[in-house]
Every structure is written in structure tokens, then in C-alpha cells.
Amino acid sequence: MRERHLYAEPYRVKMVERIKQKSFDERKKLISEAHYNIFNLRAEDVYIDLLTDSGTSAMSANQWSGLMIGDESYAGCANYFNLQQAVKDIIGYNFVVPTHQGRAAENILMSMFLKEGQTVPGNMHFDTTEGHIRMRRSSPLNLVIDEGLDTAFDHPFKGNINLGRLEELLKNSMGKIPMLIMTVTCNSNGGQPVSMDNIRSAYELTRKYKVPMFIDAARFAENCYFIKQRDPAYSGKSIRHIAREMFSYADGCTMSAKKDALVNIGGFLAFKDNEEWYEKAVQIQICYEGFRTYGGLAGRDLEAVARGLYEGTEEDYLEDRIGQVHYLGQKLIKMGVPLQIPLGGHGIFIDVTKFLPDMPRAELPGQALVKELYLEAGIRAIELGTCAFGYRCPETGNEVYPPQELLRLAIPRRVYSDRHMDIVAQALSAIAGRKDKIRGLKMVYQAEIMRHFTARFEPI
Ligand SMILES: *Cc1c(COP(=O)(O)O)cnc(C)c1O
């Protein structure tokens, strides 16, 4: 990766959107009215919105112009064929099932393969993937390597799956493992990449034990960029070449196009070559999404996804995108903020148990830090810790804590400048200076599944 000061953004701006920072008193009132859950804030009350990199990308002039040639025919619209071509060119798969977003592709996939009482292993599942598995009364199983859960451990591919444990599981599965899901990059532990060797070996194991393997491809291009940076065998290969090879080691993929395809809405499920699966998927797609050539999207949306797949795999774009994430990360590291290292692809992940070491997990330190960032500067971040990944045990009523307590600063693609990143760093520096005065939170309402979206909190 070139140093950031040696190049400028590989785009220029021709439209802007006004943002404003509310006063401290307003922020204090607004966060309290939102029951301290930043999902309840109005976007206009947020100054720098790092809630997610999902669907928040700035589209290019090329994508916007694509919207104007949306073919809104119910069946056989031209944009579907453009999407099919893009998936073939970039991913190398023959069959594509458009869906309104990534979780809809997961819904179709799980409906096809999953029965009650099964186990779905993966390196580390995303929260909606876990939700789909649990809703079908099955169990998600994360087999990420131990290094992947130690935020301070420097390893180039912390999204890798533990192949020994995977083989053990597959060997003793007795038909209870319907599929393996490899998430690239691995969102839940910090946008950490998975190596080509690991993907290839996992695929070989699934072939040996006759279990299908799918890639959760939301950030596949960022994963390919890391393979190019961190594996000398790929330093001379293009991103598109790396992507084609990576996808060759799976039977299909789910895609949230709201990430690396640089669109505001869209997704798909794709299969390499299994036409029978494709036809089965289309039946479910028709029930939940729509006819096979639009899948819950307008023709214009399909066009933006198709164009975004090409743009999202351009090298100078990826260098600038990941370069910006690392620009912020390096600033925070210099300030002594404990982060997941090495820095990942789509955001900065603060290790909150180290940042607020004196706050017990029962007081939700991740949520408390989210609240402080909003109070300090109107920045919206998200907790990926106790509230997002823990749960209340139905039998005992006790809280089951996930291994990590992280705060994510997700960076939208092509949206903010490095100066916005400077403001974020300043805010964290101010918060670090008044750490001992930060109060924890208690959860006063929670839903059964994916509680972080709707939970309500009160200060302790
Ligand atoms: C966002 C995401 C999903 C779900 O996609 P949506 O488009 O939000 O429905 C699935 N997996 C991963 C890794 C994601 O980041």
C-alpha cells in the first residue's frame, strides 16, 4: 500500500450533501430521547455517521447514469443481463438470483439447505446470518482461528478458519452440517481478511466430506486487496484475477451489494454451476423477492449493482478506500487507543475492554462508549459486543457474553474526507482524557433476536 500522502482520491466531487453538528446540549437531549440507542437517532442529528458502511456509499456518475437506463419490464429486463454478465466477469459464477439485499439471499440459501437441529459452521458469521440460522432452530458455530479473537495479536489473515477444528466437525457431522459459510472479509472480528490458502483448504475439506461451501461475499473486493498486499504469491496479480480464483473455491455466494458493489440497496445469491440449486432458489425468490430477473429490485438498481461490481474491484479505488481506514487507525494507534490489529478493511474496531478496563461487562462498556462519541462530537458508531452478540440464556436468564467487546467505526465508501477522520480522532482523544467519569448503561428493553437494533438503555 502506498503511503497516503503520495496520492489523492481517485475521484473528484460534483455534488455535496450538507451536514451539521448539533450543540452539546442538543446532543445530550437527543441521545436521551433515543433511549441511548443510536439506531433511534435521526440521521440529520448526526454529524459524522460511522454507524455502518452498508448502503452508505457514494455512487459514481457512471452508476447514477446507469439508473437512467433502468428497464422496468417485469420479466427479462436488460439490466438483469448486465448484472449476470458482471457476476460472470468478476465472480465467475453462472447463475445469479437478485435479491433486495444480502440477508434476503441468506434467507433463500438457508431455506434451501437448513433443517431444524443442524449446525452451520463458518469462520465467523455476520449477525443476520446468525439470525437466519437461529430462527430455523439450528446453531451457528464460529471456528475462526484463536489469533482472530485476540485483538492485539498481529496476524495477516485473522479471518481464517481453524482447519483442524473444521475437519473434526465435518468428520463427525453425521449429516448435521448442511453447509460451510466463509465470510470475506470477516466483518464480526474487524473486517479481517481470509487468506487464499485458507479458503482453498476449507473448500477441499468440504469436497472431501461432501458439504457445500458458500462465500458470504459482502466485502470480497477488500479481501482480495488484502490478499494482494499480504500474500507475496499474489502481489503481482490483479484484484479481478484474485477474485476469480477465490470464488473458484466455493459452490456459491451470498452478496450484500450494499458493501463492495457500492450501491445503496441490492444483493444477490449466486451459484457456480449447479442449475438444480438455481431453480430451487428461484422458487423461493419468487415467493419472497420477485421474479427471477428482478428479485425485489427495480431495473435501475440492478444496473447500479452491475456497474458497482466493476468499480469496487478497481485497484486505485481500493487503495484509497482501505488507505483512509488505515489513516484513521494509525492516528488512533499513535494516541494509544487499543484497536484490533492489523487494521481491517471497512472500519476501525476499538477493543473496549481495554479502553474502559474498569467497567464491568454487565454495564455494557461498548454501548457506553458509543454514547460518549455521540455526546462528544455527534459521531455515530456501533457496539459489536455484549448487546450485539451476547444473549440472555432462555433456561437460566443469565447473560451469555461474546468473546469480544468492540466498538466499530465503519467508514462509508467515497463519502467522508480525511478531515472528517481527524475529527473522529480528536473526539476519541477527548474521551480518553475523561475515561474515569464515563457511566455504564443498563438494558431496559430487549427483543429476542438481534436485540441491538431495538434495545433501550438507561444510564446507571
Ligand atoms: C451486511 C452483511 C450481510 C447482510 O447484508 P444486508 O444487505 O445488510 O442484508 C451479510 N453478511 C455480511 C458479512 C454483511 O456485512
Ligand as a Chemical Component Dictionary entry (heavy atoms), coordinates in Angstrom:
data_LIG
# 
_chem_comp.id                   LIG 
_chem_comp.type                 NON-POLYMER 
_chem_comp.pdbx_formal_charge   0 
_chem_comp.three_letter_code    LIG 
# 
loop_
_chem_comp_atom.comp_id 
_chem_comp_atom.atom_id 
_chem_comp_atom.alt_atom_id 
_chem_comp_atom.type_symbol 
_chem_comp_atom.charge 
_chem_comp_atom.model_Cartn_x 
_chem_comp_atom.model_Cartn_y 
_chem_comp_atom.model_Cartn_z 
_chem_comp_atom.pdbx_ordinal 
LIG C1 C1 C 0 -24.207 -6.661  5.594 1  
LIG C2 C2 C 0 -23.860 -8.051  5.650 2  
LIG C3 C3 C 0 -24.812 -9.053  5.435 3  
LIG C4 C4 C 0 -26.285 -8.761  5.237 4  
LIG O1 O1 O 0 -26.498 -7.955  4.142 5  
LIG P1 P1 P 0 -27.675 -6.855  4.065 6  
LIG O2 O2 O 0 -27.505 -6.290  2.699 7  
LIG O3 O3 O 0 -27.437 -5.876  5.149 8  
LIG O4 O4 O 0 -28.951 -7.577  4.229 9  
LIG C5 C5 C 0 -24.389 -10.359 5.453 10 
LIG N1 N1 N 0 -23.099 -10.672 5.686 11 
LIG C6 C6 C 0 -22.152 -9.740  5.906 12 
LIG C7 C7 C 0 -20.739 -10.144 6.137 13 
LIG C8 C8 C 0 -22.503 -8.409  5.903 14 
LIG O5 O5 O 0 -21.564 -7.496  6.151 15 
# 
loop_
_chem_comp_bond.comp_id 
_chem_comp_bond.atom_id_1 
_chem_comp_bond.atom_id_2 
_chem_comp_bond.value_order 
_chem_comp_bond.pdbx_ordinal 
LIG C1 C2 SING 1  
LIG C2 C3 SING 2  
LIG C2 C8 DOUB 3  
LIG C3 C4 SING 4  
LIG C3 C5 DOUB 5  
LIG C4 O1 SING 6  
LIG O1 P1 SING 7  
LIG P1 O2 DOUB 8  
LIG P1 O3 SING 9  
LIG P1 O4 SING 10 
LIG C5 N1 SING 11 
LIG N1 C6 DOUB 12 
LIG C6 C7 SING 13 
LIG C6 C8 SING 14 
LIG C8 O5 SING 15 
# 
